[in-house]
Amino acid sequence: MASVFDVAKYILDKYGAMSAMKLQKLIFYSQAMSLVWDDVPLFEEEFEAWAKGPVCRELFQAHKGKFMLNNSEFLKPYKPDTSNLTQEQRETINAVVNSLIDFPPYRLSDMVHQEKPWLDARKNCPAGARCSNIIPKTSMIEYYAKNW
């Protein structure tokens, strides 16, 4: 199975430089739509409901301290391998990213702040606080199957 690092490398190599926030949101939506369209997750890592939207902690640790990700070099220690992605997974990622790539990162964050999976996971978090509440994959399937 692919990892979040494989997906991050694929997106950065194909679509170019972007902010860390934008990459996190594009990967979140790619995971959601893989669950809906393909009936399987792209990767096992989870997303947490942080104040500015969904964040995969493992990916965050890789890009921590970087605002702009100019390429996928920062991922080298994680040994990402895009050949772990199937053609179907690549098509799902491309469909999601192509539909959202022109949105600025804060617009993507605003979008997810209106959506049930993030809202439900944030219910018990103080305003602005970083919570480590997992956004369940079942919640993602339920919401995005009806709302994408």
DSSP file (Angstrom, degrees, kcal/mol; ACC not computed):
  #  RESIDUE AA STRUCTURE BP1 BP2  ACC     N-H-->O    O-->H-N    N-H-->O    O-->H-N    TCO  KAPPA ALPHA  PHI   PSI    X-CA   Y-CA   Z-CA
    1    1 A M              0   0    0      0, 0.0    84,-0.1     0, 0.0    42,-0.1   0.000 360.0 360.0 360.0 147.5    0.0    0.0    0.0
    2    2 A A        -     0   0    0     40,-0.5    42,-0.5    82,-0.3     2,-0.3  -0.260 360.0-137.0 -70.5 162.5    1.1    3.5   -0.7
    3    3 A S     >  -     0   0    0     40,-0.2     4,-1.8    78,-0.2     3,-0.3  -0.723  27.9-104.3-114.2 168.7    2.0    5.9    2.1
    4    4 A V  H  > S+     0   0    0     -2,-0.3     4,-2.4     1,-0.2     5,-0.1   0.817 123.1  57.9 -60.3 -29.6    1.1    9.6    2.6
    5    5 A F  H  > S+     0   0    0      2,-0.2     4,-2.4     1,-0.2    -1,-0.2   0.855 102.5  52.5 -70.7 -35.1    4.7   10.4    1.5
    6    6 A D  H  > S+     0   0    0     -3,-0.3     4,-2.3     2,-0.2    -2,-0.2   0.922 112.2  45.7 -63.3 -43.9    4.2    8.6   -1.8
    7    7 A V  H  X S+     0   0    0     -4,-1.8     4,-2.5     2,-0.2     5,-0.2   0.912 112.0  51.2 -66.4 -43.3    1.1   10.7   -2.4
    8    8 A A  H  X S+     0   0    0     -4,-2.4     4,-2.6     1,-0.2     5,-0.2   0.927 111.5  47.5 -60.3 -45.5    2.9   13.9   -1.4
    9    9 A K  H  X S+     0   0    0     -4,-2.4     4,-2.8     1,-0.2     5,-0.3   0.922 111.1  51.7 -61.8 -44.3    5.8   13.2   -3.7
   10   10 A Y  H  X S+     0   0    0     -4,-2.3     4,-2.1     2,-0.2     5,-0.2   0.939 113.1  44.0 -58.2 -48.7    3.4   12.4   -6.6
   11   11 A I  H  X S+     0   0    0     -4,-2.5     4,-3.1     2,-0.2     5,-0.4   0.935 116.3  45.6 -64.9 -47.3    1.5   15.7   -6.2
   12   12 A L  H  X S+     0   0    0     -4,-2.6     4,-1.7    -5,-0.2    -1,-0.2   0.904 114.7  47.7 -64.9 -40.5    4.6   17.9   -5.7
   13   13 A D  H  < S+     0   0    0     -4,-2.8    -1,-0.2    -5,-0.2    -2,-0.2   0.865 120.9  37.1 -68.4 -34.9    6.4   16.2   -8.7
   14   14 A K  H  < S+     0   0    0     -4,-2.1    -2,-0.2    -5,-0.3    -3,-0.2   0.873 129.6  27.5 -84.4 -39.0    3.4   16.5  -11.0
   15   15 A Y  H  < S-     0   0    0     -4,-3.1    -3,-0.2    -5,-0.2    -2,-0.2   0.554  99.8-137.3-107.4 -10.2    1.9   19.9   -9.9
   16   16 A G     <  -     0   0    0     -4,-1.7    -1,-0.2    -5,-0.4    -2,-0.1  -0.282  49.4  -1.3  88.8-171.9    4.9   21.8   -8.6
   17   17 A A        +     0   0    0     53,-0.3     2,-0.3    -4,-0.1    53,-0.2  -0.143  65.1 151.3 -59.1 144.8    5.6   24.0   -5.7
   18   18 A M  E     -A   69   0A   0     51,-1.6    51,-3.0    53,-0.1    53,-0.1  -0.966  47.1 -79.9-162.8 167.5    2.9   24.8   -3.2
   19   19 A S  E  >  -A   68   0A   0     -2,-0.3     4,-2.3    49,-0.2    49,-0.2  -0.352  37.7-118.4 -72.0 157.1    2.4   25.7    0.4
   20   20 A A  H  > S+     0   0    0     47,-2.8     4,-2.4     1,-0.2     5,-0.2   0.886 115.8  55.2 -61.8 -38.5    2.5   23.0    3.0
   21   21 A M  H  > S+     0   0    0     46,-0.3     4,-2.0     1,-0.2    -1,-0.2   0.921 107.8  48.0 -61.6 -44.0   -1.1   23.9    4.0
   22   22 A K  H  > S+     0   0    0      1,-0.2     4,-2.7     2,-0.2     5,-0.2   0.922 110.5  51.3 -64.1 -43.8   -2.3   23.4    0.4
   23   23 A L  H  X S+     0   0    0     -4,-2.3     4,-2.3     1,-0.2     5,-0.2   0.924 108.7  51.7 -59.6 -44.6   -0.5   20.1    0.1
   24   24 A Q  H  X S+     0   0    0     -4,-2.4     4,-2.2     1,-0.2    -1,-0.2   0.919 112.5  45.3 -58.4 -44.0   -2.2   18.8    3.3
   25   25 A K  H  X S+     0   0    0     -4,-2.0     4,-2.6     2,-0.2     5,-0.2   0.896 111.4  51.4 -70.4 -39.9   -5.6   19.8    2.0
   26   26 A L  H  X S+     0   0    0     -4,-2.7     4,-2.0     1,-0.2    -1,-0.2   0.892 112.4  47.1 -63.2 -38.3   -5.1   18.3   -1.5
   27   27 A I  H  X S+     0   0    0     -4,-2.3     4,-2.6    -5,-0.2    -2,-0.2   0.890 110.0  53.4 -70.6 -38.6   -4.0   15.0    0.1
   28   28 A F  H  X S+     0   0    0     -4,-2.2     4,-2.6    -5,-0.2    -2,-0.2   0.959 112.1  43.8 -58.4 -51.1   -7.0   15.1    2.5
   29   29 A Y  H  X S+     0   0    0     -4,-2.6     4,-2.4     1,-0.2    -1,-0.2   0.855 112.1  53.9 -65.3 -34.0   -9.4   15.5   -0.3
   30   30 A S  H  X S+     0   0    0     -4,-2.0     4,-2.0    -5,-0.2    -1,-0.2   0.919 110.0  47.5 -63.9 -42.9   -7.6   12.8   -2.4
   31   31 A Q  H  X S+     0   0    0     -4,-2.6     4,-2.1     2,-0.2    -2,-0.2   0.933 111.5  51.1 -62.2 -45.4   -7.9   10.4    0.5
   32   32 A A  H  X S+     0   0    0     -4,-2.6     4,-1.7     1,-0.2    -2,-0.2   0.920 112.6  44.8 -58.7 -45.4  -11.6   11.2    0.9
   33   33 A M  H  X>S+     0   0    0     -4,-2.4     4,-3.3     1,-0.2     5,-0.6   0.796 108.7  56.2 -76.0 -26.3  -12.4   10.6   -2.8
   34   34 A S  I  X>S+     0   0    0     -4,-2.0     4,-1.5     2,-0.2     6,-1.3   0.906 108.2  49.7 -65.1 -40.4  -10.3    7.4   -2.9
   35   35 A L  I  <5S+     0   0    0     -4,-2.1     4,-0.4     4,-0.2    -2,-0.2   0.893 119.8  37.1 -62.1 -39.7  -12.5    6.2   -0.1
   36   36 A V  I  <5S+     0   0    0     -4,-1.7    -2,-0.2    -5,-0.2    -3,-0.2   0.950 127.6  30.2 -79.2 -52.7  -15.6    7.2   -2.0
   37   37 A W  I  <5S+     0   0    0     -4,-3.3    -3,-0.2     1,-0.2    -2,-0.1   0.866 133.0  28.4 -79.4 -37.3  -14.8    6.4   -5.6
   38   38 A D  I  <<S-     0   0    0     -4,-1.5    -3,-0.2    -5,-0.6    -1,-0.2   0.508  93.7-130.3-106.8  -6.6  -12.4    3.5   -5.2
   39   39 A D  S   <S+     0   0    0     -5,-0.6    -4,-0.2    -4,-0.4    -3,-0.1   0.648  79.5  83.0  64.8  17.4  -13.6    2.0   -1.9
   40   40 A V  S    S-     0   0    0     -6,-1.3    -2,-0.2    -9,-0.1    -1,-0.1  -0.993  82.0-108.2-145.1 150.5  -10.1    1.9   -0.5
   41   41 A P        -     0   0    0      0, 0.0     3,-0.1     0, 0.0   -10,-0.1  -0.465  17.8-136.1 -73.6 152.0   -7.9    4.4    1.3
   42   42 A L  S    S-     0   0    0      1,-0.2   -40,-0.5   -11,-0.1     2,-0.3   0.855  87.9  -4.9 -68.8 -35.6   -4.9    5.7   -0.6
   43   43 A F        -     0   0    0      2,-0.2    -1,-0.2   -42,-0.1   -40,-0.2  -0.949  66.0-119.2-154.7 164.5   -2.8    5.3    2.6
   44   44 A E  S    S+     0   0    0    -42,-0.5   -41,-0.1    -2,-0.3    -1,-0.1   0.750  74.1 109.0 -85.5 -25.6   -3.2    4.2    6.2
   45   45 A E        -     0   0    0      1,-0.1     2,-0.2    11,-0.0    -2,-0.2  -0.149  64.6-129.0 -55.6 148.7   -2.0    7.4    7.9
   46   46 A E        -     0   0    0      9,-0.0    11,-0.4    90,-0.0     2,-0.4  -0.558   5.7-129.2 -99.2 161.2   -4.8    9.4    9.6
   47   47 A F        -     0   0    0     88,-0.5    88,-3.0    -2,-0.2     2,-0.3  -0.892  19.0-150.5-105.9 142.5   -5.8   13.0    9.4
   48   48 A E  E     -BC  55 134B   0      7,-2.9     7,-2.2    -2,-0.4     2,-1.5  -0.831  22.7-115.0-110.5 151.7   -6.3   15.1   12.6
   49   49 A A  E     +B   54   0B   0     84,-2.8    82,-0.5    -2,-0.3    84,-0.3  -0.639  45.9 174.4 -88.8  83.5   -8.7   18.0   12.9
   50   50 A W  E >   -B   53   0B   0     -2,-1.5     3,-1.9     3,-1.3    80,-0.1  -0.379  47.2 -97.0 -84.7 168.5   -6.3   20.9   13.5
   51   51 A A  T 3  S+     0   0    0      1,-0.3    77,-0.1    77,-0.2    78,-0.1   0.826 123.6  43.1 -57.7 -36.6   -7.4   24.5   13.8
   52   52 A K  T 3  S-     0   0    0      1,-0.3    -1,-0.3    76,-0.1    60,-0.1   0.212 127.8 -80.1 -97.8  16.3   -6.6   25.3   10.1
   53   53 A G  E <  S-B   50   0B   0     -3,-1.9    -3,-1.3    59,-0.1    -1,-0.3  -0.677  79.2 -13.3 120.6-172.9   -8.1   22.1    8.8
   54   54 A P  E     -B   49   0B   0      0, 0.0     2,-0.4     0, 0.0    -5,-0.2  -0.384  58.7-176.4 -67.4 137.3   -7.1   18.4    8.4
   55   55 A V  E     -B   48   0B   0     -7,-2.2    -7,-2.9    -2,-0.1     2,-0.8  -0.998  25.1-141.5-136.5 131.6   -3.5   17.6    9.0
   56   56 A C     >  -     0   0    0     -2,-0.4     4,-2.6    -9,-0.2     3,-0.3  -0.850  18.2-150.8 -88.0 114.3   -1.7   14.3    8.6
   57   57 A R  H  > S+     0   0    0     -2,-0.8     4,-2.6   -11,-0.4     5,-0.2   0.863  91.9  54.4 -58.4 -40.7    0.8   14.4   11.5
   58   58 A E  H  > S+     0   0    0    -12,-0.3     4,-1.2     1,-0.2    -1,-0.2   0.918 112.2  43.6 -61.9 -43.2    3.4   12.2    9.8
   59   59 A L  H  > S+     0   0    0     -3,-0.3     4,-1.8     2,-0.2     3,-0.2   0.894 110.9  55.9 -68.4 -39.2    3.5   14.5    6.8
   60   60 A F  H  X S+     0   0    0     -4,-2.6     4,-1.3     1,-0.2    -2,-0.2   0.918 104.2  53.3 -57.6 -44.1    3.5   17.6    9.1
   61   61 A Q  H  < S+     0   0    0     -4,-2.6    -1,-0.2     1,-0.2    -2,-0.2   0.847 108.0  52.3 -60.7 -32.8    6.6   16.2   10.9
   62   62 A A  H  < S+     0   0    0     -4,-1.2    -1,-0.2    -3,-0.2    -2,-0.2   0.871 121.5  29.0 -71.1 -37.5    8.3   15.9    7.5
   63   63 A H  H >< S+     0   0    0     -4,-1.8     3,-2.5    -3,-0.1    -2,-0.2   0.344  84.0 144.5-106.6   7.1    7.6   19.5    6.4
   64   64 A K  T 3< S+     0   0    0     -4,-1.3     3,-0.1     1,-0.3    -3,-0.1  -0.168  72.3  19.5 -49.9 131.2    7.5   21.2    9.8
   65   65 A G  T 3  S+     0   0    0      1,-0.2     2,-0.5     2,-0.0    -1,-0.3   0.343 101.6 106.8  88.7  -6.3    9.0   24.7    9.7
   66   66 A K    <   +     0   0    0     -3,-2.5    -1,-0.2     1,-0.2   -46,-0.2  -0.912  40.1 178.8-107.3 128.3    8.5   25.0    5.9
   67   67 A F  S    S+     0   0    0     -2,-0.5   -47,-2.8     1,-0.2     2,-0.4   0.899  75.5  40.5 -87.2 -52.7    5.8   27.2    4.5
   68   68 A M  E     -A   19   0A   0    -49,-0.2     2,-0.7   -48,-0.1   -49,-0.2  -0.816  68.1-155.2 -99.9 136.0    6.5   26.6    0.8
   69   69 A L  E     +A   18   0A   0    -51,-3.0   -51,-1.6    -2,-0.4     3,-0.1  -0.900  13.2 179.6-108.7 101.1    7.4   23.2   -0.5
   70   70 A N        -     0   0    0     -2,-0.7   -53,-0.3   -53,-0.2     2,-0.3   0.730  66.8 -16.0 -77.7 -22.6    9.4   23.9   -3.7
   71   71 A N  S    S-     0   0    0    -55,-0.1     3,-0.4    -3,-0.1   -53,-0.1  -0.905  75.5 -90.0-162.5-173.2    9.9   20.2   -4.5
   72   72 A S  S >  S+     0   0    0     -2,-0.3     3,-1.8     1,-0.2     4,-0.3   0.261  86.3 108.5 -96.5  12.2    9.7   16.8   -2.9
   73   73 A E  G >   +     0   0    0      1,-0.3     3,-1.8     2,-0.2    -1,-0.2   0.834  69.1  65.2 -59.1 -34.3   13.3   16.7   -1.7
   74   74 A F  G 3  S+     0   0    0     -3,-0.4    -1,-0.3     1,-0.3    -2,-0.1   0.686  95.3  61.3 -63.7 -15.7   12.3   17.1    2.0
   75   75 A L  G X  S+     0   0    0     -3,-1.8     3,-2.5     1,-0.2     4,-0.4   0.577  72.6 100.3 -85.5 -11.0   10.6   13.7    1.7
   76   76 A K  G X  S+     0   0    0     -3,-1.8     3,-2.0     1,-0.3    -1,-0.2   0.831  74.8  58.7 -48.2 -43.5   13.8   11.8    0.9
   77   77 A P  G 3  S+     0   0    0      0, 0.0    -1,-0.3     0, 0.0    -2,-0.1   0.742 104.5  53.5 -60.3 -19.0   14.3   10.4    4.5
   78   78 A Y  G <  S-     0   0    0     -3,-2.5    -2,-0.2    -4,-0.1   -73,-0.1   0.429 104.5-133.0 -94.8  -0.6   10.9    8.8    4.2
   79   79 A K    <   -     0   0    0     -3,-2.0    -3,-0.1    -4,-0.4   -73,-0.1   0.907  27.3-161.6  50.7  54.2   11.8    7.0    0.9
   80   80 A P        -     0   0    0      0, 0.0     2,-0.4     0, 0.0    -1,-0.1  -0.367   8.6-168.5 -66.4 145.6    8.7    7.9   -1.0
   81   81 A D    >   -     0   0    0      1,-0.1     3,-2.0   -78,-0.1   -78,-0.2  -0.892  14.3-166.5-139.4 104.1    8.0    5.7   -4.0
   82   82 A T  G >  S+     0   0    0     -2,-0.4     3,-1.6     1,-0.3    -1,-0.1   0.654  83.9  76.7 -68.8 -13.3    5.3    6.8   -6.4
   83   83 A S  G 3  S+     0   0    0      1,-0.3    -1,-0.3   -81,-0.0   -81,-0.0   0.636  80.0  72.8 -70.7 -10.5    5.3    3.4   -8.1
   84   84 A N  G <  S+     0   0    0     -3,-2.0     2,-0.4   -83,-0.1   -82,-0.3   0.646  81.6  88.7 -73.2 -14.1    3.3    2.3   -5.0
   85   85 A L  S <  S-     0   0    0     -3,-1.6     2,-0.1    -4,-0.2   -43,-0.0  -0.726  76.4-137.1 -87.4 130.2    0.4    4.2   -6.5
   86   86 A T     >  -     0   0    0     -2,-0.4     4,-2.4     1,-0.1     5,-0.2  -0.308  26.6-106.7 -75.4 166.8   -1.9    2.3   -8.9
   87   87 A Q  H  > S+     0   0    0      1,-0.2     4,-2.3     2,-0.2     5,-0.2   0.902 122.8  53.2 -60.7 -40.8   -3.2    3.8  -12.1
   88   88 A E  H  > S+     0   0    0      1,-0.2     4,-2.0     2,-0.2    -1,-0.2   0.905 108.8  48.9 -61.5 -42.0   -6.6    4.1  -10.5
   89   89 A Q  H  > S+     0   0    0      2,-0.2     4,-2.7     1,-0.2    -2,-0.2   0.904 110.0  51.1 -65.0 -41.4   -5.1    5.9   -7.5
   90   90 A R  H  X S+     0   0    0     -4,-2.4     4,-2.8     1,-0.2    -2,-0.2   0.899 109.3  51.1 -61.5 -40.4   -3.2    8.3   -9.8
   91   91 A E  H  X S+     0   0    0     -4,-2.3     4,-2.4     2,-0.2    -1,-0.2   0.894 110.8  48.6 -65.0 -39.9   -6.5    9.0  -11.7
   92   92 A T  H  X S+     0   0    0     -4,-2.0     4,-2.3     2,-0.2     5,-0.2   0.950 113.0  46.9 -64.0 -49.5   -8.3    9.8   -8.4
   93   93 A I  H  X S+     0   0    0     -4,-2.7     4,-3.1     1,-0.2     5,-0.3   0.932 113.2  49.5 -57.7 -47.1   -5.5   12.1   -7.2
   94   94 A N  H  X S+     0   0    0     -4,-2.8     4,-2.9     1,-0.2     5,-0.3   0.906 109.6  51.0 -61.0 -42.7   -5.4   13.8  -10.6
   95   95 A A  H  X S+     0   0    0     -4,-2.4     4,-1.3     2,-0.2    -1,-0.2   0.924 115.6  42.2 -61.9 -43.9   -9.2   14.4  -10.6
   96   96 A V  H  X S+     0   0    0     -4,-2.3     4,-1.1     2,-0.2     3,-0.3   0.961 117.9  44.1 -67.2 -52.1   -9.1   15.9   -7.1
   97   97 A V  H >X S+     0   0    0     -4,-3.1     4,-2.4     1,-0.2     3,-0.7   0.907 110.8  54.3 -64.5 -42.2   -6.0   18.0   -7.6
   98   98 A N  H 3< S+     0   0    0     -4,-2.9     4,-0.3    -5,-0.3    -1,-0.2   0.854 110.3  47.9 -59.7 -33.3   -7.1   19.2  -11.0
   99   99 A S  H 3< S+     0   0    0     -4,-1.3    -1,-0.2    -3,-0.3    -2,-0.2   0.696 125.4  27.9 -80.2 -17.7  -10.4   20.4   -9.6
  100  100 A L  H X< S+     0   0    0     -4,-1.1     3,-1.9    -3,-0.7    -2,-0.2   0.500  87.8  99.0-120.0  -7.5   -8.8   22.2   -6.6
  101  101 A I  T 3< S+     0   0    0     -4,-2.4    -3,-0.1     1,-0.3    -2,-0.1   0.784  82.9  53.9 -59.9 -30.9   -5.3   23.3   -7.7
  102  102 A D  T 3  S+     0   0    0     -4,-0.3    -1,-0.3    -5,-0.2    -2,-0.1   0.558  86.7  99.3 -82.9  -6.6   -6.3   26.9   -8.5
  103  103 A F  S <  S-     0   0    0     -3,-1.9    -3,-0.0     1,-0.1     5,-0.0  -0.623  79.0-119.7 -79.0 135.3   -7.8   27.4   -5.0
  104  104 A P    >>  -     0   0    0      0, 0.0     4,-1.8     0, 0.0     3,-0.7  -0.372  29.0-107.8 -68.0 156.6   -5.5   29.3   -2.6
  105  105 A P  H 3> S+     0   0    0      0, 0.0     4,-2.2     0, 0.0     5,-0.1   0.858 118.1  53.1 -57.6 -38.7   -4.7   27.3    0.6
  106  106 A Y  H 3> S+     0   0    0      1,-0.2     4,-2.5     2,-0.2     5,-0.1   0.819 105.6  54.6 -70.0 -27.7   -6.8   29.4    2.9
  107  107 A R  H <> S+     0   0    0     -3,-0.7     4,-2.4     2,-0.2    -1,-0.2   0.908 108.4  49.0 -67.5 -41.4   -9.8   28.9    0.6
  108  108 A L  H  X S+     0   0    0     -4,-1.8     4,-2.2     2,-0.2    -2,-0.2   0.903 111.7  49.6 -62.9 -40.1   -9.3   25.1    0.9
  109  109 A S  H  X S+     0   0    0     -4,-2.2     4,-1.7     1,-0.2    -2,-0.2   0.922 110.3  50.1 -63.6 -44.3   -9.1   25.5    4.7
  110  110 A D  H  < S+     0   0    0     -4,-2.5     4,-0.5     1,-0.2    -2,-0.2   0.891 108.9  53.7 -60.6 -39.7  -12.3   27.6    4.7
  111  111 A M  H >< S+     0   0    0     -4,-2.4     3,-1.7     1,-0.2     4,-0.2   0.956 109.0  46.0 -59.5 -51.5  -14.0   24.9    2.6
  112  112 A V  H >< S+     0   0    0     -4,-2.2     3,-1.4     1,-0.3     6,-0.3   0.793 102.4  65.9 -67.1 -26.2  -13.1   22.1    5.0
  113  113 A H  T 3< S+     0   0    0     -4,-1.7    -1,-0.3     1,-0.3    -2,-0.2   0.658 102.0  50.2 -67.5 -14.0  -14.2   24.2    8.0
  114  114 A Q  T <  S+     0   0    0     -3,-1.7     2,-0.3    -4,-0.5    -1,-0.3   0.432  95.0  95.8 -97.0  -2.9  -17.7   24.0    6.5
  115  115 A E  S <> S-     0   0    0     -3,-1.4     4,-2.4    -4,-0.2     3,-0.5  -0.733  75.2-128.5-105.6 141.5  -17.7   20.2    6.2
  116  116 A K  H  > S+     0   0    0     -2,-0.3     4,-3.1     1,-0.2     5,-0.3   0.808 100.5  59.2 -56.3 -42.3  -19.0   17.7    8.6
  117  117 A P  H  > S+     0   0    0      0, 0.0     4,-1.6     0, 0.0    -1,-0.2   0.933 114.9  36.5 -58.2 -45.1  -16.0   15.4    9.0
  118  118 A W  H  > S+     0   0    0     -3,-0.5     4,-1.6    -6,-0.3    -2,-0.2   0.928 117.8  51.8 -70.8 -45.3  -13.8   18.2   10.3
  119  119 A L  H  X S+     0   0    0     -4,-2.4     4,-0.5    -7,-0.3     3,-0.2   0.918 110.9  47.5 -58.0 -45.8  -16.6   19.9   12.2
  120  120 A D  H >< S+     0   0    0     -4,-3.1     3,-0.9     1,-0.2     4,-0.3   0.899 111.7  49.8 -63.9 -40.6  -17.5   16.7   14.1
  121  121 A A  H 3< S+     0   0    0     -4,-1.6     3,-0.3    -5,-0.3    -1,-0.2   0.766 112.2  49.2 -70.1 -24.1  -13.8   15.9   14.9
  122  122 A R  H >< S+     0   0    0     -4,-1.6     3,-2.4    -3,-0.2    -1,-0.2   0.471  78.2 107.0 -90.9  -3.6  -13.4   19.5   16.3
  123  123 A K  T << S+     0   0    0     -3,-0.9    -1,-0.2    -4,-0.5    -2,-0.1   0.819  86.0  36.3 -48.4 -42.6  -16.5   19.5   18.5
  124  124 A N  T 3  S+     0   0    0     -3,-0.3    -1,-0.3    -4,-0.3    -2,-0.1   0.160  94.9 105.5-101.4  19.0  -14.7   19.3   21.8
  125  125 A C  S <  S-     0   0    0     -3,-2.4     3,-0.1     6,-0.1     6,-0.1  -0.825  74.1-116.6 -99.7 135.2  -11.7   21.4   20.9
  126  126 A P    >   -     0   0    0      0, 0.0     3,-2.1     0, 0.0    -2,-0.1  -0.373  51.9 -79.6 -62.5 149.2  -11.3   24.9   22.2
  127  127 A A  T 3  S+     0   0    0      1,-0.3     3,-0.1     3,-0.0   -76,-0.0  -0.259 115.0   3.0 -54.1 128.6  -11.4   27.6   19.5
  128  128 A G  T 3  S+     0   0    0      1,-0.2    -1,-0.3    -3,-0.1   -77,-0.2   0.326  99.2 132.3  79.3  -7.8   -8.0   27.9   17.8
  129  129 A A    <   -     0   0    0     -3,-2.1     2,-0.8   -78,-0.1    -1,-0.2  -0.411  62.3-117.8 -77.8 152.2   -6.5   25.0   19.7
  130  130 A R        -     0   0    0    -80,-0.1     2,-0.3    -3,-0.1   -80,-0.1  -0.815  38.8-176.7 -88.1 116.7   -4.5   22.3   18.1
  131  131 A C        -     0   0    0     -2,-0.8    -6,-0.1   -82,-0.5   -80,-0.0  -0.800  28.8-144.7-110.1 154.5   -6.4   19.0   18.8
  132  132 A S        +     0   0    0     -2,-0.3     2,-0.4   -84,-0.1   -82,-0.1   0.000  46.8 145.9-107.1  29.9   -5.3   15.6   17.9
  133  133 A N        -     0   0    0    -84,-0.3   -84,-2.8   -12,-0.1     2,-0.2  -0.530  48.3-127.2 -69.2 124.5   -8.8   14.4   17.2
  134  134 A I  B     -C   48   0B   0     -2,-0.4   -86,-0.3   -86,-0.2    -1,-0.1  -0.474   8.1-133.7 -71.3 139.5   -8.8   11.9   14.3
  135  135 A I        -     0   0    0    -88,-3.0   -88,-0.5    -2,-0.2   -17,-0.1  -0.867  33.2-128.2 -89.6 107.6  -11.1   12.5   11.4
  136  136 A P     >  -     0   0    0      0, 0.0     4,-1.8     0, 0.0     3,-0.3  -0.271   0.7-134.8 -63.0 140.3  -12.5    9.0   11.0
  137  137 A K  H  > S+     0   0    0      1,-0.2     4,-2.5     2,-0.2     5,-0.2   0.846 107.5  59.6 -61.3 -32.9  -12.4    7.5    7.5
  138  138 A T  H  > S+     0   0    0      1,-0.2     4,-2.5     2,-0.2    -1,-0.2   0.888 103.9  50.3 -63.4 -37.6  -16.0    6.4    7.9
  139  139 A S  H  > S+     0   0    0     -3,-0.3     4,-2.3     2,-0.2     5,-0.3   0.888 109.7  51.0 -65.6 -39.2  -17.0   10.0    8.5
  140  140 A M  H  X S+     0   0    0     -4,-1.8     4,-2.5     2,-0.2     5,-0.3   0.926 111.5  47.0 -63.6 -45.3  -15.2   11.0    5.3
  141  141 A I  H  X S+     0   0    0     -4,-2.5     4,-1.9     1,-0.2     5,-0.2   0.952 112.9  49.2 -61.0 -50.0  -16.9    8.3    3.3
  142  142 A E  H  X S+     0   0    0     -4,-2.5     4,-0.6    -5,-0.2    -2,-0.2   0.905 119.0  37.0 -58.3 -46.1  -20.4    9.2    4.6
  143  143 A Y  H >X S+     0   0    0     -4,-2.3     4,-1.4     1,-0.2     3,-0.9   0.956 118.6  44.3 -75.1 -51.3  -20.0   12.9    4.0
  144  144 A Y  H 3X S+     0   0    0     -4,-2.5     4,-0.9    -5,-0.3    -2,-0.2   0.718 103.1  65.0 -74.8 -19.4  -18.1   13.1    0.7
  145  145 A A  H 3< S+     0   0    0     -4,-1.9    -1,-0.3    -5,-0.3    -2,-0.2   0.832 115.8  31.9 -64.9 -30.6  -20.2   10.3   -1.0
  146  146 A K  H << S+     0   0    0     -3,-0.9    -2,-0.2    -4,-0.6    -1,-0.2   0.662 126.4  40.2 -97.2 -19.6  -23.1   12.7   -0.7
  147  147 A N  H  <        0   0    0     -4,-1.4    -2,-0.2     1,-0.1    -3,-0.2   0.170 360.0 360.0-125.8  18.3  -21.3   16.1   -1.1
  148  148 A W     <        0   0    0     -4,-0.9    -1,-0.1    -5,-0.1    -3,-0.1   0.429 360.0 360.0-105.5 360.0  -18.6   15.9   -3.7
